[in-house]
Amino acid sequence: MNAVNPRRWWALIVLAAAQFMVIMDTSIIGVALPEMQRDLGFTQGGLQWVFNAYVIAFGGLLLLGGRLSDLLGARKVFAAGWIVLIAGSVVAAAAGTVWVEILGRAVQGVGGALIAPAAMTLLMMLFGHDPRELGKAMALYGAAAPAGGTAGVFLGGVVTEYLSWPWVFILYVPIGLATLAAVPALLPAVQGRRGSVDVLGAVAVTAGIALAVFAIVRAPEQGWGSPATLLELAGAAVLLAAFLIVQRTVRQPIMPLGIWRTPGLATANLAMALLGAAWIPMWYFLNLYLQQVLGYGAFPSGAALLPMTVAIMIFMIAVTPRLLGRLGAKPLIVLGLLVLAAGVGALSLVRPDGAFAVDVLPASLVAAVGMSLAYIPAMMAAMSGVRPEESGLASGIVNTTYNVGSALGLAVMTAVATSQGAAELGNLPRLTDGFQAAFVGAAVVAVAGGLLVLVLMRRPKPAVVADAQPDAQPDAQPLKS
């Protein structure tokens, strides 16, 4: 039995902070979007690429990040991810054109794709010796993700209001350097293992996701039945099919398809994908509603969403873990998705002359509670049935499905909102109609997710204990100090 790492709780602070920052990177630009739109010349529909460039690179390369973490060692990949994230932040901050900004955001996404699975692998190794400690660690780590996503809106508002939008990227530089300085002292070194990298599979899945999102974004302008849209969607399908073929044929695939035989994994990942497809569009359009309809500035808009952050932190740390121990994952995932649907559905009643206290605050708090109830149980359900040596891969898969769901959900809801008038800046009734349509669509996605989990999810079998497997890979074990 390997010794328990005495620095594991300090290490958890670094890992949770990294998760907080990586996910915050998807949202901190939210309040800054109108400023970026004016300075760089984004269209209303094209503005979502500031978000999606990050999410596509992040979600599409998470599997590769998990594989590299297994091969090179989780600590090395974690540190390398921060170096890449810092570089992307510098490019995004210095951008003077639309395409340079999108490039910087994509590079940031690559860094995040290296950090997230490495962090999860380190967490599983540090706390896998004790299910109770693992549950506490997962609660804190899990709370960092949606809290970072929501807190980013508030911090982005502060930075944009009192400095300028490039500073939402510049602040990652000192934070990244401080994290890199803490890595040698707090995170344990991890021995890698021999193997090859499935570059072809990583390229195919990332390109397929990107092309699918691109097609959906352009469909309202080109027409859903236009040759260009159909060709782009067909190309995305071909690329994703090629990815599956590659996974079956290469010796060391980036995603061995056999892992999907793990009980509960597929349904938990479906829940995560639909959770992202409902939550992220809600956050995106709520932020635009506050600024473009209610006329809030950057700081007031960020402050308006701060209650969501507080609700998420309270529920994820103090409430959800206790309910998870009593009720299990499935009831909480179903309940969480349905509560999220209720909150987002209430937001579909927003008015052109609405008020924050009536139109936004109650519904956003309900949605935050729903997110808090569903996120950690879905993550735990996805990880609970896998073997310890597959934890990095499972982490990469579940993070991929959440982010791919987020990107596709936002693309679809943007198309829906645009078709209902969301592109008509200055026309408050039409803008509101478009945002209402997006909220209705997101609520439908959340309801569908809850019903699918109710019907499909089965109780997973416990994972095999690492000590019972003499051939387990070294990076699947709790580490000595």
C-alpha positions in Angstrom: 0.0 0.0 0.0 1.5 3.3 -1.0 1.9 6.1 1.6 -0.7 8.8 1.7 0.7 12.1 0.4 0.8 14.6 3.4 0.7 17.6 1.1 -2.5 16.4 -0.7 -4.8 19.2 0.7 -2.3 21.9 -0.3 -2.1 20.3 -3.7 -5.8 20.3 -3.9 -5.8 24.1 -3.5 -3.5 24.4 -6.6 -5.6 21.9 -8.6 -9.0 23.5 -7.7 -7.5 27.0 -8.4 -6.4 25.7 -11.8 -9.8 24.3 -12.6 -11.4 27.6 -11.4 -9.1 29.6 -13.8 -9.4 27.3 -16.8 -13.2 27.4 -16.6 -13.2 31.1 -15.8 -11.4 31.6 -19.1 -14.6 30.5 -20.8 -16.7 33.2 -19.1 -14.5 36.1 -18.1 -14.8 37.4 -21.6 -18.6 37.5 -21.4 -19.0 41.0 -20.0 -16.2 42.3 -22.2 -17.9 41.0 -25.4 -19.6 44.3 -26.3 -16.4 46.2 -25.9 -14.5 43.7 -28.0 -17.2 43.8 -30.6 -16.8 47.6 -31.0 -13.0 47.6 -30.9 -12.4 44.6 -33.2 -15.4 44.6 -35.5 -17.1 41.4 -34.6 -20.7 40.8 -35.9 -23.4 40.0 -33.5 -23.5 36.4 -34.7 -19.7 36.1 -35.0 -19.2 37.3 -31.5 -19.7 33.8 -30.1 -16.4 32.7 -31.7 -14.6 34.5 -28.9 -16.2 31.9 -26.6 -16.3 29.0 -29.1 -12.7 29.2 -30.3 -11.6 28.5 -26.7 -14.2 25.8 -26.1 -13.7 23.9 -29.3 -9.9 23.8 -28.8 -10.4 22.9 -25.1 -13.1 20.3 -25.6 -11.6 18.8 -28.8 -8.1 18.3 -27.4 -9.0 17.2 -23.8 -8.6 13.5 -24.9 -5.2 14.3 -26.2 -4.4 16.1 -23.0 -5.4 13.1 -21.0 -3.3 10.8 -23.1 -0.3 13.0 -22.8 -0.8 13.1 -19.1 -0.6 9.3 -19.0 2.5 9.2 -21.2 4.5 12.1 -20.0 3.4 12.4 -16.4 0.5 14.5 -15.1 2.7 17.1 -13.4 4.7 17.8 -16.5 1.6 18.2 -18.6 -0.1 20.4 -16.0 2.9 22.8 -16.1 3.1 22.7 -19.9 -0.5 23.6 -20.1 0.0 26.7 -18.0 2.9 27.8 -20.3 0.6 27.4 -23.3 -2.3 29.2 -21.6 0.0 32.1 -20.7 1.1 32.4 -24.3 -2.4 32.4 -25.6 -3.4 35.0 -23.1 -0.7 37.3 -24.4 -1.8 36.9 -28.0 -5.5 37.5 -27.1 -4.6 40.6 -25.1 -2.6 42.1 -27.9 -5.0 41.3 -30.7 -6.0 44.1 -33.0 -8.1 42.1 -35.4 -10.9 39.5 -35.2 -8.8 36.6 -36.4 -5.8 37.3 -34.1 -8.3 37.4 -31.2 -9.8 34.0 -32.2 -6.3 32.6 -32.6 -5.3 33.7 -29.1 -8.5 32.2 -27.6 -7.8 28.9 -29.4 -4.3 28.8 -28.0 -5.7 29.4 -24.5 -8.0 26.4 -25.2 -5.1 24.2 -26.0 -3.5 25.1 -22.7 -6.7 24.4 -20.8 -6.9 21.0 -22.6 -3.6 20.1 -21.1 -4.3 21.4 -17.6 -7.7 19.9 -16.9 -7.1 16.2 -17.4 -3.7 16.4 -15.7 -5.3 18.0 -12.7 -8.0 15.4 -12.5 -5.4 12.6 -12.8 -3.4 14.1 -9.9 -6.5 14.5 -7.8 -7.6 10.9 -8.3 -4.1 9.7 -7.3 -3.8 11.9 -4.3 -7.2 11.0 -2.8 -8.1 7.7 -4.3 -7.0 5.9 -1.2 -10.1 7.0 0.8 -13.5 7.3 -0.8 -14.6 9.8 1.8 -11.6 12.0 1.2 -12.1 11.6 -2.5 -15.7 12.7 -2.2 -14.7 15.9 -0.3 -11.9 16.6 -2.7 -14.2 16.1 -5.7 -16.8 18.4 -4.1 -14.2 21.2 -3.8 -12.7 20.6 -7.2 -16.1 20.3 -8.8 -17.4 23.5 -7.2 -14.4 25.3 -8.7 -15.7 24.7 -12.3 -19.1 26.3 -12.3 -18.0 28.8 -9.7 -15.2 29.9 -11.9 -17.5 30.1 -14.9 -19.9 32.4 -13.0 -17.2 34.4 -11.1 -15.6 35.1 -14.4 -18.6 37.2 -15.4 -18.2 39.4 -12.3 -14.4 39.7 -12.5 -14.6 40.4 -16.2 -17.0 43.2 -15.4 -14.6 44.8 -12.8 -11.6 44.5 -15.2 -13.5 45.8 -18.2 -15.1 48.7 -16.3 -12.0 50.0 -14.6 -9.2 48.9 -17.0 -10.0 47.6 -20.5 -11.0 44.3 -22.1 -7.4 43.2 -22.8 -6.8 43.0 -19.1 -9.2 40.0 -18.8 -6.4 38.1 -20.6 -3.4 39.9 -19.1 -4.4 38.8 -15.6 -3.7 35.2 -16.5 0.0 35.9 -16.9 0.9 36.6 -13.2 -1.6 33.9 -12.0 0.0 31.4 -14.4 3.5 32.3 -13.3 2.5 31.9 -9.6 1.0 28.5 -10.3 4.1 27.3 -12.1 6.2 28.4 -9.2 4.0 26.3 -6.8 4.1 23.2 -8.9 7.4 21.7 -7.8 6.7 22.2 -4.1 3.1 21.0 -3.9 2.4 18.6 -6.8 4.0 15.2 -6.8 6.2 14.0 -9.6 4.5 11.3 -11.7 6.3 8.6 -13.7 5.1 8.5 -17.3 4.7 5.3 -19.3 5.6 4.1 -22.8 3.2 4.6 -25.6 2.4 6.6 -28.7 0.2 9.6 -29.3 -2.8 9.3 -31.6 -2.4 12.6 -33.4 -4.6 11.6 -36.3 -7.5 10.9 -33.9 -7.0 14.2 -32.0 -7.0 16.1 -35.3 -10.1 14.3 -36.6 -12.2 14.8 -33.6 -11.2 18.5 -33.1 -11.8 19.3 -36.8 -15.1 17.5 -36.8 -16.4 19.4 -33.8 -15.2 22.7 -35.1 -16.8 22.2 -38.5 -20.1 21.2 -37.0 -20.2 24.3 -34.9 -19.1 26.4 -37.9 -22.0 25.0 -39.9 -24.6 25.6 -37.2 -23.4 29.2 -36.7 -23.6 30.0 -40.4 -26.8 28.1 -41.0 -29.2 31.1 -40.3 -27.5 33.2 -42.9 -27.0 30.4 -45.5 -30.1 28.5 -44.8 -30.4 25.1 -43.1 -31.1 23.4 -46.4 -28.5 25.2 -48.4 -25.8 23.2 -50.2 -23.0 24.9 -48.1 -24.6 24.0 -44.8 -25.3 20.5 -45.8 -21.8 20.1 -47.1 -20.3 21.4 -43.9 -22.4 19.2 -41.7 -21.6 16.2 -43.9 -17.9 17.0 -43.6 -18.2 17.2 -39.9 -19.9 13.8 -39.9 -17.2 12.3 -42.0 -14.5 13.6 -39.7 -16.2 12.3 -36.6 -16.7 8.9 -38.3 -13.1 8.9 -39.3 -12.2 9.5 -35.7 -14.2 6.4 -34.6 -12.5 4.3 -37.3 -9.1 5.5 -36.2 -9.9 4.5 -32.6 -10.7 1.0 -33.8 -7.6 0.5 -36.0 -4.6 2.2 -34.2 -2.7 0.3 -31.6 -2.9 3.0 -28.9 -6.0 5.1 -29.6 -6.6 8.4 -27.9 -10.0 7.0 -26.8 -10.1 3.2 -26.6 -13.7 2.5 -27.4 -13.9 -0.4 -24.9 -14.1 2.2 -22.1 -17.7 2.9 -23.1 -18.6 -0.6 -21.8 -18.1 0.9 -18.3 -21.5 0.9 -16.6 -23.0 4.4 -16.4 -20.2 6.1 -18.3 -22.2 6.8 -21.5 -25.3 8.1 -19.7 -23.3 10.3 -17.3 -21.5 11.8 -20.3 -24.8 12.4 -22.0 -25.9 14.3 -18.9 -22.8 16.4 -18.9 -23.2 17.3 -22.6 -26.8 18.4 -22.1 -26.0 20.2 -18.9 -23.4 22.2 -20.8 -25.7 22.7 -23.7 -28.3 24.3 -21.4 -26.1 26.2 -18.9 -23.7 27.9 -21.2 -26.3 29.4 -23.6 -28.2 30.6 -20.6 -25.2 32.4 -19.2 -24.2 33.8 -22.6 -27.6 35.3 -23.5 -28.4 36.4 -19.9 -25.2 38.5 -20.0 -26.2 40.0 -23.4 -29.7 40.7 -22.1 -28.3 42.6 -19.2 -26.1 44.8 -21.3 -27.9 45.1 -24.6 -31.5 45.3 -23.4 -31.4 46.5 -19.8 -28.4 48.8 -20.6 -26.1 47.7 -17.8 -22.4 48.6 -18.0 -19.6 46.1 -17.6 -19.3 46.2 -13.9 -23.1 46.3 -13.0 -23.6 43.4 -15.4 -20.9 41.3 -13.7 -22.2 42.2 -10.3 -25.7 41.3 -11.3 -24.6 37.7 -11.7 -22.6 37.5 -8.5 -25.6 36.0 -6.6 -25.3 33.0 -8.9 -21.7 32.5 -7.9 -22.6 32.5 -4.2 -25.5 30.1 -4.7 -23.3 27.7 -6.6 -20.5 27.7 -4.0 -22.9 27.2 -1.1 -24.8 24.3 -2.8 -21.8 22.6 -4.3 -19.7 22.6 -1.1 -22.4 22.3 1.7 -25.5 20.8 0.1 -24.8 18.6 -2.9 -22.2 16.3 -1.3 -24.5 15.4 1.6 -27.4 14.8 -0.8 -25.2 12.7 -3.0 -24.3 10.5 -0.1 -28.0 10.0 0.8 -29.7 9.8 -2.5 -27.0 8.7 -5.0 -26.1 10.3 -8.4 -29.1 9.6 -10.5 -31.8 11.3 -8.5 -29.6 14.4 -8.1 -28.8 14.6 -11.8 -32.4 14.3 -12.8 -33.5 16.8 -10.2 -30.7 19.2 -11.0 -31.5 19.2 -14.7 -35.2 19.8 -14.2 -34.5 22.6 -11.7 -32.1 24.2 -14.2 -34.9 23.9 -16.8 -37.3 25.7 -14.5 -34.8 28.5 -13.9 -34.0 28.9 -17.6 -37.6 28.6 -18.5 -38.4 31.5 -16.2 -35.8 33.6 -17.9 -37.7 33.2 -21.2 -40.2 35.6 -19.7 -37.7 38.5 -19.7 -39.1 41.8 -21.0 -37.7 44.7 -23.0 -38.4 47.0 -20.1 -37.6 44.4 -17.5 -36.0 44.8 -14.1 -33.2 42.8 -12.5 -35.0 42.0 -9.3 -38.0 40.7 -11.2 -36.8 39.3 -14.5 -33.3 38.1 -13.7 -32.5 37.5 -10.0 -35.1 34.8 -9.0 -34.8 32.8 -12.2 -30.9 32.9 -12.2 -30.8 31.7 -8.6 -33.1 28.7 -9.5 -30.9 27.9 -12.5 -27.7 28.1 -10.3 -29.3 25.6 -7.8 -30.1 23.2 -10.6 -26.5 23.4 -12.0 -25.1 22.8 -8.5 -27.3 19.7 -8.0 -26.4 18.1 -11.3 -22.7 18.9 -12.0 -20.8 17.0 -9.3 -23.1 13.9 -9.4 -22.7 13.6 -13.1 -19.0 14.0 -12.8 -18.8 11.3 -10.1 -21.1 9.0 -12.0 -18.8 9.3 -15.1 -15.7 8.5 -13.0 -17.0 6.0 -10.5 -17.1 2.9 -12.7 -13.7 3.2 -14.4 -10.5 1.4 -13.4 -7.9 3.6 -11.6 -5.6 3.4 -14.6 -8.3 4.8 -16.8 -9.1 7.8 -14.7 -7.2 10.2 -16.9 -9.0 9.0 -20.0 -12.4 9.1 -18.2 -11.6 12.6 -17.0 -10.8 13.7 -20.5 -14.0 12.2 -21.9 -16.3 13.8 -19.4 -14.7 17.2 -19.7 -14.8 16.8 -23.5 -18.5 16.0 -23.6 -19.3 19.0 -21.3 -17.4 21.4 -23.5 -18.6 20.0 -26.8 -22.1 20.1 -25.5 -21.5 23.7 -24.5 -20.1 24.7 -27.9 -22.8 23.0 -29.9 -25.6 24.2 -27.5 -24.4 27.8 -27.8 -24.1 27.5 -31.6 -27.7 26.1 -31.9 -29.2 28.6 -29.5 -27.3 31.5 -31.2 -28.9 30.3 -34.5 -32.3 30.2 -32.8 -31.9 33.6 -31.3 -30.7 35.1 -34.5 -33.6 33.8 -36.4 -36.0 35.5 -33.9 -34.3 38.9 -34.0 -31.3 38.8 -31.7 -29.1 40.3 -34.4 -31.1 43.6 -34.5 -29.1 45.7 -32.1 -31.0 48.7 -30.8 -34.4 47.1 -31.4 -35.1 46.1 -27.8 -38.3 44.2 -28.5 -36.7 42.1 -31.3 -33.5 41.6 -29.3 -35.6 40.3 -26.3 -37.6 38.0 -28.6 -34.3 36.4 -29.8 -33.0 36.0 -26.2 -36.3 34.6 -25.1 -36.2 32.0 -27.8 -32.7 31.0 -26.8 -33.8 30.6 -23.2 -36.7 28.4 -24.2 -34.3 26.2 -26.3 -31.9 25.8 -23.4 -34.8 24.9 -21.1 -35.9 22.2 -23.5 -32.4 20.8 -23.6 -32.3 20.6 -19.8 -35.7 18.8 -19.6 -34.6 16.4 -22.3 -31.4 15.7 -20.3 -33.3 15.0 -17.1 -35.7 12.6 -18.8 -33.0 10.7 -20.6 -31.0 10.2 -17.4 -34.2 9.1 -15.7 -34.7 6.4 -18.3 -31.2 5.4 -19.2 -29.0 5.6 -16.1 -28.2 2.5 -14.2 -26.2 2.3 -10.9 -22.5 1.7 -11.8 -20.4 -1.0 -10.2 -17.6 0.2 -7.9 -14.3 0.7 -9.6 -11.6 -2.0 -9.0 -9.2 -1.0 -6.3 -5.8 -0.2 -7.6 -4.0 -2.4 -5.1 -5.8 -5.4 -6.5 -4.3 -4.9 -9.9 -0.5 -5.6 -9.9 -0.2 -4.5 -13.5 -1.8 -1.0 -13.0 0.2 1.8 -14.4 2.3 3.8 -12.0 0.4 7.0 -12.4 -2.8 5.4 -11.3 -1.6 4.9 -7.7 -1.6 7.2 -4.7 1.8 8.8 -4.5 4.5 8.7 -1.9 5.5 12.0 -0.4 
